[in-house]
């Protein structure tokens, strides 16, 4: 039997742990990329990352910022897909 590891109050199999660690690294990379963006609203969006699939939520000021957020996240190595649920306020 493989050892299980507790991450965020969930027991994970070793292969699940690999995915969780990859997603954590991806979160850091995406967050860093968004923080370097010129638009403050993009620095504040929420990310949900599961197995390299990223969901963006939160509010931005216009459609242009929504598209820039999508483009930035897609450009990060390791991102498999992006679901853009940003709303224009």
N, C-alpha and C positions, 0 to 999 in steps of 0.2 A: 504494500500500500504506500502510495506517495505521500510525503508530508504535506499538510495543508498549511497555508499561511493566512493570517488574519490581516486584512486590509480594509479600512473604513468599516469595521464591524461586520465584514463578510469573510467567510472562509473561502479561500481560492485554491484550486488545484495549481500545480506548477505552471501549466500552460496558460491558465487564466491570469496568473501572476505576471507572466511575460507580457500579456496584452495590457494589463493594468499599468505596468511600468512603462510600456511603450506609449500608452495614452497620457501618462503623467508627463513624460518627456515632450510629447507633442503639445500638450497644454502649455508648457513653458515656452516652447518655440513659437506657438501661435500668439500667446500673450505678449512675448517680447516684440514680435513683428507688429502687432497692433499698437503697442505702447510707443513705437517709434514713428507712428503715423502722425501726420500734421493735423488730423481732425480729432479734437478732444472727445467727441461722442463715440468714436470707434475705440477709444481706450477704455470705455466704460461698459461695453457690451458683455453679455454673459455667454459662456461657452459650455456646451455639453459635448463631451467626446467619448464615444464608445467604439472601440476597435477601429480607430482611425477615421470614423465618421463624425463630422463636426456639425453641431447645430448652433446657429447664432441666434440669440434673442436679445431684445432690448430696443431702445429707440434711437433713431438718428434724425438729423435735421432735414434731410432731403434724399431723393432717389439716388443722386450721385454718390453720396456717402454710403448708402446701402450697397451699391455696386462695387465701390472701392473696398468695402469690408469683405465682400465675397471674393474679390480678386486677390486681396492680400492673403486671406486664409487658404485659398486654392494654391497659392504659390509656395506654401510651406511643405518641404519634403516630408512624406509620410501621411499626409492627408489623403484619405481615400475618396471622400465625398463631402460636400458641404450642403447643408439645408439652411437656407437664408430666411429666417423668420423675423428679421429686423423690421420694425415698423417706422414709418416716417411720421414724425410728430408735427 
